[in-house]
Amino acid sequence: MAEIRKPEEVTYSKARVNWMIFAVVFCMVIQGFGIFKLVPMQEAIQTYFHINEGAYGIMGSAQNWMMIALSVPLAYVARKVPCKWGFSIGFSIAALGMLIQILSHSFVLFVVGRMLEGGGFGFVSLTSGSLILTLVPENRRGFWSSVNIVATVLPQVIITKGGATLMVNSGLSFKQVFAIICAMYVLAIIIWLIIVPRTVRVYGIADSTKPTREQTMRVYKNKSNWLVSIAFVSFNGIAIGFTSYIIKFLNMKGMSMSQAANTYSYTTLIGIVAMIFFGWLADKLGTKRKIVIVGYLSCALSLVLLALLPANLMFIYVIVFGTLPRSIAGLTNATPVDIAEYPMDIPIVSSVRNMVAQVGNVLMTISMGFLIQYMGYEFTIFILAGTSVVAAILWFFAKKIP
């Protein structure tokens, strides 16, 4: 077996570490704008390319498919390349993909640009998540992993309102808004190159010898890794996949479309605060597993409330879904340190989780559409609640996680 060695011991001042953490969080905010930029622009894009909803769905999922394809290969690169270059390469690829989208008059070429952008984001996400776990002490990993997730999600709230405002009030086209976001990618690269030193790497690096089969396969034999990854499919399906259906369901309960959208948006706003709080609490109590188990069970409860409560009591659902279930994403992202058998495996553990989550998200979204069509909303919601209970059971058996 090839020797596993630690990176060169390099001591950084507290101020330098804080600046690097700032760089990670700032750049993840910028990535969030790229991930959620399509939210207010669907009609404009469909009109420009003369496409229907089916073609738009294929285009929207192009990033996800590329991230699925490249998650694991990029992880092996990420653990070898210094963070300074890995992150910069990722954003450079994303910027190239965005530039293709801006200049493209062909829908096919536009989709190719989306795929390139997704590949770049895959590299950025792996590097940022691993670096955060490297920079912060053990008793702060839950908190900062949660902050990292919030940094990516926050732009969803901003661009939903701001993107529409830029296009309607300022008369900008969706490509001009894309150009603004592309400029932000360049800003992220500049800030990263200035702040992050060349010597910074994620947790361990392997010897230059080609890994043996045993080294390559050990991550895929890790039971806790698969349990956590499969469980995360449930949360993604509920928090992301079901989002496009829930507004219509609330409308069926008697809310106007605008009221339904505003009601659901409060789960995100409350969730931003809750995610950071539960990350802090996990560090304080020294446990992730117990909090996430309760989070999944609370998620199941919130779905039951969604199905059974009348419209005038829907604020109870908002509070339940906006609080404890929001612990899941941040604390799941903090688990690679606990799960990996060797430090050098941390990026690979993260990549497996990302790949499973992306595949599961696509499959959950597709299956939900058919379930709703043939079995109705309430039946589908109870099925989702059941998957959340199963996820809690999977976490119970992920014994490597404290």
C-alpha positions in Angstrom: 0.0 0.0 0.0 1.3 3.4 -0.9 2.4 5.5 2.1 0.0 8.1 3.3 1.6 11.3 4.5 0.4 14.5 5.9 0.8 17.8 4.1 3.7 20.0 5.0 3.0 21.6 8.4 2.5 25.3 7.7 1.4 27.6 10.4 -1.0 30.5 9.5 -1.9 33.4 11.7 -5.4 33.6 13.1 -6.1 36.6 10.8 -4.9 34.7 7.7 -7.2 31.8 8.6 -10.1 34.1 9.1 -9.5 35.8 5.7 -9.4 32.3 4.1 -12.7 31.4 5.7 -14.1 34.7 4.4 -12.9 33.9 0.9 -14.6 30.5 1.0 -18.0 31.9 2.2 -17.9 34.9 -0.1 -17.1 32.7 -3.1 -19.9 30.3 -2.2 -22.3 33.2 -2.2 -21.2 34.0 -5.8 -21.7 30.3 -6.7 -25.2 30.5 -5.3 -26.1 33.2 -7.7 -24.9 30.9 -10.5 -26.8 27.9 -9.3 -30.1 29.8 -8.8 -29.9 32.3 -11.6 -32.6 30.6 -13.7 -35.3 31.0 -11.0 -36.7 34.4 -12.3 -35.7 33.9 -16.0 -37.7 30.9 -17.2 -40.1 32.8 -19.4 -37.4 35.0 -20.9 -35.2 32.0 -21.8 -38.1 30.0 -23.3 -39.1 32.9 -25.4 -35.6 33.6 -26.6 -34.9 30.0 -27.7 -38.5 29.2 -28.6 -38.6 26.1 -26.4 -41.3 24.3 -24.4 -41.2 23.3 -20.7 -39.8 19.9 -21.5 -36.7 21.4 -23.3 -36.4 23.9 -20.5 -36.3 21.1 -18.0 -33.5 19.4 -19.9 -31.6 22.6 -20.0 -32.2 23.3 -16.3 -30.9 19.8 -15.3 -27.7 20.0 -17.5 -25.7 21.3 -14.5 -26.8 18.4 -12.3 -25.9 15.7 -14.9 -22.4 17.1 -15.3 -22.0 17.3 -11.5 -23.1 13.6 -11.3 -20.6 12.6 -14.0 -17.7 14.5 -12.6 -18.2 14.3 -8.8 -15.9 11.3 -8.1 -13.2 12.0 -10.8 -12.9 15.6 -9.6 -12.5 14.5 -6.0 -9.4 12.5 -6.8 -8.0 15.7 -8.5 -9.1 17.9 -5.6 -7.1 16.0 -3.0 -3.9 16.3 -5.2 -4.1 19.9 -6.3 -3.5 22.9 -3.9 -6.7 24.6 -3.0 -5.5 27.9 -4.6 -5.5 26.3 -8.0 -8.4 23.8 -7.6 -10.9 26.5 -6.7 -9.6 28.9 -9.4 -9.8 26.2 -12.1 -13.3 25.4 -11.0 -14.5 29.0 -11.3 -12.6 29.5 -14.5 -14.5 26.5 -16.1 -17.8 27.9 -14.7 -17.0 31.4 -16.2 -16.2 29.8 -19.6 -19.5 27.9 -19.5 -21.3 31.1 -18.6 -19.6 33.0 -21.4 -20.7 30.4 -23.9 -24.3 30.8 -22.6 -24.1 34.6 -23.0 -22.8 34.4 -26.6 -24.9 31.5 -27.8 -27.8 31.9 -30.2 -28.1 28.1 -30.4 -30.1 26.2 -27.7 -27.8 23.2 -28.0 -24.7 25.4 -27.4 -26.5 27.1 -24.5 -27.0 23.7 -22.9 -23.3 22.8 -23.4 -22.4 26.0 -21.6 -24.7 25.0 -18.7 -22.9 21.6 -18.6 -19.5 23.3 -18.4 -20.7 25.6 -15.7 -21.9 22.6 -13.7 -18.6 20.8 -14.0 -16.8 23.9 -12.7 -19.2 24.2 -9.8 -18.5 20.5 -8.9 -14.8 21.4 -8.4 -15.7 24.5 -6.4 -18.1 22.7 -4.1 -15.6 19.9 -3.3 -12.7 22.3 -2.7 -14.7 24.7 -0.5 -16.3 22.0 1.7 -13.1 20.2 2.3 -11.2 23.5 3.0 -13.7 24.7 5.5 -13.3 21.4 7.4 -9.5 21.9 7.2 -9.4 25.4 8.5 -11.8 25.3 11.4 -11.2 23.4 14.7 -13.2 20.3 15.4 -15.6 22.0 17.8 -16.6 24.5 15.1 -17.1 22.3 12.1 -20.9 21.9 12.4 -21.3 25.7 12.6 -19.1 26.6 9.7 -20.4 23.8 7.4 -23.8 25.2 8.1 -22.6 28.8 7.2 -21.2 27.4 4.0 -24.5 26.0 3.0 -26.4 29.2 4.0 -23.9 31.2 1.8 -25.0 29.1 -1.2 -28.7 29.2 -0.5 -29.0 32.9 0.4 -28.7 34.1 -3.2 -31.8 32.1 -4.1 -33.8 34.6 -2.0 -31.9 37.6 -3.4 -32.0 36.7 -7.1 -35.7 35.6 -7.1 -36.5 39.2 -6.3 -33.4 41.0 -7.7 -33.1 39.2 -11.0 -36.7 39.9 -11.8 -36.3 43.6 -10.8 -33.2 44.0 -13.0 -35.0 42.5 -16.0 -38.3 44.3 -15.6 -37.4 47.7 -14.1 -34.0 48.1 -15.7 -34.9 46.5 -19.0 -31.9 44.1 -19.0 -32.1 40.9 -20.9 -31.4 37.5 -19.2 -28.0 37.4 -21.0 -27.1 40.8 -19.5 -27.9 39.5 -16.0 -25.8 36.4 -16.8 -22.9 38.8 -17.8 -23.2 40.5 -14.4 -22.9 37.1 -12.7 -20.0 36.0 -14.9 -18.2 39.2 -13.8 -18.8 38.0 -10.2 -17.1 34.7 -11.1 -14.0 36.6 -12.2 -14.2 38.6 -8.9 -14.3 35.3 -7.0 -11.1 34.1 -8.8 -9.3 37.3 -8.0 -10.2 37.3 -4.3 -9.3 33.7 -4.1 -5.9 34.1 -5.7 -5.1 37.1 -3.4 -6.2 35.6 -0.1 -5.5 31.8 -0.3 -1.8 30.9 -0.2 -0.3 28.3 -2.6 0.7 26.0 0.3 -2.9 25.3 1.5 -4.3 21.8 0.8 -7.2 19.9 2.1 -6.7 17.3 4.8 -4.2 14.7 3.6 -2.5 13.9 0.4 -1.3 10.6 -1.0 2.1 9.7 -2.1 2.7 10.2 -5.8 2.5 6.5 -6.3 -0.6 5.3 -8.1 -3.2 4.2 -5.5 -3.7 0.5 -5.0 -7.1 -1.1 -5.6 -7.6 -1.3 -1.9 -7.0 2.4 -1.5 -9.4 3.2 -4.3 -12.2 1.0 -3.1 -12.1 1.7 0.7 -14.4 4.7 0.5 -17.0 2.7 -1.4 -17.0 0.0 1.3 -17.7 2.6 4.0 -21.2 1.8 5.4 -21.7 5.1 7.2 -20.9 7.0 4.0 -23.6 5.2 2.0 -26.2 5.5 4.8 -25.7 9.3 5.1 -25.6 9.7 1.3 -28.8 7.8 0.7 -30.6 9.5 3.6 -29.7 12.9 2.1 -31.7 12.0 -1.0 -34.8 12.2 1.1 -34.1 15.7 2.3 -33.1 17.0 -1.2 -36.2 15.5 -2.7 -38.4 17.3 -0.1 -36.5 20.6 0.2 -35.6 21.0 -3.5 -37.6 18.5 -5.7 -41.0 19.1 -4.1 -40.6 22.9 -4.1 -41.9 23.3 -7.6 -45.1 21.4 -6.6 -45.8 22.9 -3.2 -47.0 26.3 -4.3 -49.7 24.7 -6.4 -50.7 22.5 -3.5 -51.0 25.5 -1.2 -53.1 27.2 -3.9 -55.4 24.1 -3.9 -55.8 24.6 -0.2 -57.3 28.1 -0.8 -54.3 30.4 -0.9 -53.6 32.7 -3.8 -50.5 31.9 -5.8 -48.7 34.9 -4.4 -49.7 34.1 -0.9 -48.6 30.5 -1.3 -45.2 31.6 -2.6 -44.7 34.1 0.2 -45.8 31.5 2.8 -43.3 28.9 1.6 -40.5 31.5 1.3 -40.7 31.9 5.1 -39.4 28.3 5.5 -36.3 29.4 3.7 -35.8 32.6 5.7 -36.4 30.9 9.0 -34.2 28.0 7.8 -31.2 30.3 7.2 -31.1 31.2 10.9 -32.0 27.7 12.1 -29.3 26.0 10.0 -26.6 28.2 11.6 -28.1 27.7 15.1 -28.2 23.9 14.9 -24.7 23.9 13.5 -23.6 25.8 16.6 -25.7 23.5 18.8 -24.1 20.4 17.3 -20.7 21.7 18.1 -21.8 22.7 21.6 -23.3 19.3 22.4 -20.7 17.3 20.6 -23.2 15.4 18.5 -24.4 15.5 14.9 -26.2 12.2 14.7 -28.9 12.8 17.4 -29.7 16.3 16.0 -30.0 15.1 12.4 -32.2 12.1 13.5 -34.6 14.5 15.2 -34.4 16.7 12.2 -35.5 14.0 9.8 -38.4 13.0 12.1 -39.4 16.7 12.4 -39.3 16.8 8.6 -41.8 13.9 8.4 -44.0 15.6 11.0 -44.0 18.8 8.9 -45.1 17.0 5.8 -48.0 15.4 7.7 -49.0 18.9 8.9 -48.7 20.2 5.4 -51.2 17.5 4.2 -53.7 17.8 7.0 -53.7 21.4 8.2 -56.1 24.0 6.7 -54.7 27.1 5.0 -55.2 29.3 8.0 -53.0 27.1 10.2 -50.2 26.6 7.6 -47.9 28.8 9.7 -47.5 25.7 12.0 -46.0 23.8 9.0 -43.8 26.8 8.2 -42.3 26.9 11.7 -41.8 23.1 12.0 -40.3 22.7 8.5 -38.2 25.9 8.8 -36.5 24.9 12.1 -35.2 21.4 13.0 -35.2 19.9 9.5 -32.8 22.7 8.4 -30.1 21.1 10.6 -29.8 18.2 8.1 -27.9 19.9 5.2 -25.2 21.7 7.2 -24.5 18.7 9.5 -24.5 16.3 6.6 -21.8 18.4 5.0 -19.8 18.3 8.3 -19.7 14.5 8.4 -16.8 13.6 6.0 -14.2 14.1 8.7 -16.0 11.6 10.9 -16.7 9.1 8.1 -13.3 9.0 6.2 -11.0 6.3 7.4 -8.0 8.4 6.3 -7.7 12.2 5.9 -6.9 11.9 2.2 -10.3 10.3 1.7 -12.3 13.3 2.8 -12.9 14.8 -0.7 -13.8 11.4 -2.0 -16.4 10.9 0.8 -17.9 14.3 -0.1 -18.0 13.4 -3.8 -19.8 10.2 -3.2 -22.4 12.0 -1.2 -22.8 14.7 -3.8 -23.2 12.1 -6.6 -25.8 10.1 -4.7 -27.7 13.3 -3.8 -27.7 14.5 -7.4 -28.9 11.2 -8.8 -31.5 10.8 -6.1 -32.7 14.4 -6.6 -33.3 13.8 -10.3 -35.1 10.5 -9.7 -37.2 11.9 -6.8 -38.3 14.9 -8.9 -39.3 12.6 -11.8 -41.1 10.1 -9.6 -42.9 12.8 -7.7 -44.4 14.2 -10.9 -45.9 10.7 -11.8 -47.0 10.1 -8.2 -48.9 13.4 -8.1 -50.4 12.8 -11.5 -51.8 9.3 -10.7 -52.1 9.2 -6.8 -52.6 12.9 -5.8 -50.8 15.4 -3.7 -51.7 14.0 -0.2 -50.5 10.5 -1.1 -47.2 11.8 -2.5 -46.7 14.0 0.6 -47.2 11.0 2.9 -44.7 8.9 0.8 -42.1 11.8 1.2 -42.8 11.7 5.0 -42.1 8.0 5.0 -38.7 8.5 3.2 -37.8 11.0 5.9 -38.5 8.4 8.6 -36.4 5.9 6.7 -33.6 8.6 6.5 -33.7 8.9 10.3 -33.3 5.2 10.7 -30.3 5.2 8.3 -28.6 7.9 10.4 -29.3 5.8 13.5 -27.1 3.0 12.1 -24.3 5.5 10.9 -22.5 4.7 14.1 -19.2 6.4 13.0 -20.8 9.8 13.3 -20.9 11.1 16.9 
